[in-house]
């Protein structure tokens, strides 16, 4: 049977593209080599990590965070197996949800490894080795990403002692000590999970700051907060070796600026140095599909590769490796293939770190505005001056709004604080509509809410906050 669209990969990019295309009347098949749909995000990424972040936060809160509220005498007992069971059940309900959506939208889900034979043809090899060839008007490569190693260092990831994020969400006991190589989002989130459950966590980061690329003031303050929680963070440290030892593993690192090397031991080492686009075995070279110098599938402004009829979206192409970016590209591409005008606004893609407190950001950082020579103004408001935050003992953090100095148009928003990942969206919507800090500051916000700090920061950008 000929399809309008064959999608290779059922992660947030691929499955969302498939559903949207089917909703728009196209005949769609999705090829997935995993046993379940949903890609990295639903199986071993966003969803299981958030299940563990929530459960471990509840544990930690019960253990340390309730006495000041007058709730005493709690001594929670950890049942890690049950916690992992909650994570697995969460994954199952989400991946089953994708299977349901395929059925509902009459999408053919085909289990097997896809290979591009050229425009219009995809070969699928099942686990049993049987091959079939699908004919289609358009092919979408949505094969995502895989764990990247440490540049210049040979690391044997066995997912037991030296683990990637995939092993780190499935440990069968709480390690006494955990070294996280890489102070990015994934390392800090999973480091937080195990620290809350009792592990001594050391983070080794090459850059001078954790969360490289985030607003500098935000990452500095956030680093202090994590250190206060007990995370040992070593920045400006270049890892030169990760090796197994008698009782675990050891990591050797030296100051990036030069100096003596240090070796530390731990039960578990988590390698969280980023991800690489995944195109292994896809036959792209044979099909003449060009990659860029970082191994990503090269695409034009309409997600099309250099071979007409072959498109790519998500982690396998340029841009932030985020599930919602992949999803939005999936929707836009489906619209384009259905003859509509699909578009993604890459200037307004929020990023969230789901630690406690959360860190959320959208648009430009101060560093980016300075580098671009844009004249800007800053409005800031701390949660310590917000009534709801005081009531919840969630006063750590602040909101920062960056607006164009002349036009007052909001160019960026950054939040560190409880619930930051939800609050960031009002700034995102405002930016989508080209709104100003005055627009945000004059919008009535319910009292008492954490979101009032967003309004106050906006008031600060165009005039003065009231409560400070
Ligand atoms: P993927 O989700 O990687 O899906 C690609 C799919 O293609 C996979 O299922 C793979 O099996 C399949 N595939 C590959 N090659 C073939 C082939 N030849 N034939 C058939 N199938 C193939 N992002 C967020 O936005 N928020 C988060 O909180 C978040 N947390 C994360 C936590 C962790 C631990 C990790 C690892 C990632 C996290 N991410 C998060 C990133 C997010 O998972 C990715 O950005 C997202 O999954 C990318 O979607 P995708 O559709 O491009 O690819």
Boltz pocket constraint, residues with backbone or C-beta under 6 A from the ligand:
constraints:
  - pocket:
      binder: B
      contacts: [[A, 8], [A, 9], [A, 10], [A, 11], [A, 12], [A, 13], [A, 14], [A, 15], [A, 31], [A, 32], [A, 33], [A, 34], [A, 36], [A, 38], [A, 39], [A, 40], [A, 41], [A, 42], [A, 44], [A, 45], [A, 46], [A, 47], [A, 49], [A, 112], [A, 113], [A, 114], [A, 115], [A, 142], [A, 143], [A, 144], [A, 145], [A, 165], [A, 166], [A, 186], [A, 278], [A, 280], [A, 281], [A, 282], [A, 313], [A, 314], [A, 315], [A, 316], [A, 320], [A, 321], [A, 322], [A, 323], [A, 324], [A, 325], [A, 326], [A, 352], [A, 354]]
      max_distance: 6.0
